[in-house]
Structure formats: C-alpha cells, structure tokens
Amino acid sequence: MNRSSALRLRAAAALAVPALLLGGAGTALAAPARTTPARTAAWTETAVFVGTAHGHTPNSAIVAAGEVAYTKAVSAFWLRSRCTIGLTNATSDGIGWYLGEARLYCRR
C-alpha cells in the first residue's frame, strides 16, 4: 500500500467513526431487524348498564333513566363517549307518572 492510499484510508476512517458514534450512516446497519409482526388488539370489551327513573312525561322518564345508566357506567370507569343508549321504554303507572328504562351499551 502506498502512502497516498494509506492517507485516504485514514481520512475515511476518521470521518466514518464519529458518524457511527453520533448515530449517523451506520445506525441503520446496527439496528436489529424485527422478526415478529407488531401485535394489534383484536378484542373489545363490552358492558350493558340499565337505568330506571320516574318522570312526569314519558320523555322525561327516559332521559332521567339514561342519566342513571350513564352514572352507573362512569362509576365503573367507562368513558361516557364510548357508550350509546340503545333501548328505551316508558310505562305509565296510571296516576300521572311514568317509569322510564334505558339500556346503555358501552365498548372499549
């Protein structure tokens, strides 16, 4: 090896070593290859909460029952935004009051 090629080799090594230490060009070669695919959650947890309440009108009874169901869900650490009211019912008691029932379906 002659003198000029030895100088070129040292110069190349002097430039490459700091690049490797600082995470430069050689970093991609040093990173381990991923051998397993990333795992994704394929399951969802679901829950049903039932609320009942009385009201002067069928609508007010259902709204109050929905709020009771939401309160139960939030108390069980479910997010209100992940729940929907799916089934409602209002029945009259015959003396001017209505019993409302609401089913709240939650998933996460």
C-alpha positions as CSV (number, residue, x, y, z in Angstrom):
1,M,0.0,0.0,0.0
2,N,1.5,3.3,-1.0
3,R,1.5,6.4,1.2
4,S,-1.4,8.3,-0.6
5,S,-3.8,5.4,-0.3
6,A,-3.0,4.9,3.3
7,L,-3.7,8.6,4.0
8,R,-7.0,8.3,2.1
9,L,-7.9,5.2,4.2
10,R,-7.2,7.0,7.5
11,A,-9.2,10.1,6.4
12,A,-12.2,7.9,5.5
13,A,-11.9,6.1,8.9
14,A,-11.6,9.4,10.7
15,L,-14.9,10.6,9.1
16,A,-16.8,7.3,9.5
17,V,-16.1,6.7,13.2
18,P,-17.7,9.9,14.5
19,A,-20.7,9.4,12.2
20,L,-21.2,5.9,13.7
21,L,-20.8,7.2,17.3
22,L,-23.3,10.0,16.7
23,G,-25.9,7.8,15.1
24,G,-25.1,8.6,11.5
25,A,-24.8,6.4,8.5
26,G,-24.0,3.2,10.2
27,T,-27.0,3.3,12.6
28,A,-29.4,1.5,10.2
29,L,-26.9,-1.3,9.9
30,A,-26.6,-1.7,13.6
31,A,-30.4,-1.7,14.4
32,P,-31.8,-5.2,15.0
33,A,-34.3,-6.5,12.4
34,R,-37.8,-7.0,13.6
35,T,-38.5,-10.7,13.4
36,T,-42.2,-10.8,14.6
37,P,-45.0,-8.7,13.3
38,A,-46.5,-6.0,15.5
39,R,-49.4,-7.2,17.7
40,T,-52.7,-5.5,17.4
41,A,-55.6,-5.9,19.8
42,A,-58.4,-7.8,18.1
43,W,-60.8,-7.8,21.0
44,T,-63.2,-5.3,22.5
45,E,-64.7,-5.3,26.0
46,T,-68.4,-4.6,26.2
47,A,-70.8,-3.8,29.0
48,V,-74.6,-3.1,29.4
49,F,-75.9,-0.8,32.0
50,V,-79.6,-0.4,32.8
51,G,-81.0,2.7,34.4
52,T,-84.6,3.3,35.6
53,A,-86.2,6.5,36.8
54,H,-89.6,8.2,37.2
55,G,-90.8,11.3,35.4
56,H,-94.0,13.4,34.6
57,T,-93.8,12.6,30.9
58,P,-92.5,9.5,29.0
59,N,-89.7,11.6,27.6
60,S,-88.5,13.0,31.0
61,A,-88.6,9.4,32.4
62,I,-86.4,8.1,29.6
63,V,-84.0,11.0,29.8
64,A,-83.6,10.5,33.6
65,A,-83.2,6.8,33.2
66,G,-80.5,7.4,30.6
67,E,-78.6,9.7,33.0
68,V,-78.8,7.0,35.7
69,A,-77.4,4.5,33.3
70,Y,-74.6,6.9,32.3
71,T,-73.8,7.5,36.0
72,K,-73.5,3.7,36.6
73,A,-71.1,3.4,33.6
74,V,-68.9,6.3,34.7
75,S,-68.8,4.8,38.2
76,A,-67.5,1.6,36.7
77,F,-64.7,3.6,34.9
78,W,-66.2,3.6,31.4
79,L,-65.9,6.7,29.2
80,R,-69.2,8.4,28.6
81,S,-68.1,9.0,24.9
82,R,-67.8,5.2,24.4
83,C,-71.4,4.4,25.3
84,T,-74.6,4.7,23.4
85,I,-78.3,4.3,24.5
86,G,-79.7,1.5,22.6
87,L,-83.1,0.5,24.1
88,T,-85.6,2.7,25.9
89,N,-89.0,2.1,27.3
90,A,-91.6,4.1,29.3
91,T,-94.6,2.7,31.0
92,S,-97.4,4.6,32.8
93,D,-98.3,3.8,36.4
94,G,-101.9,5.1,35.9
95,I,-101.7,8.1,38.2
96,G,-99.7,10.5,36.0
97,W,-96.2,9.2,36.5
98,Y,-94.1,7.3,34.0
99,L,-91.3,4.7,34.7
100,G,-88.5,5.0,32.2
101,E,-85.9,2.4,31.4
102,A,-82.8,2.9,29.3
103,R,-80.2,0.4,28.3
104,L,-76.7,1.8,27.8
105,Y,-74.2,-0.2,25.6
106,C,-70.6,0.5,26.2
107,R,-67.4,-0.8,24.5
108,R,-63.7,-0.2,24.8
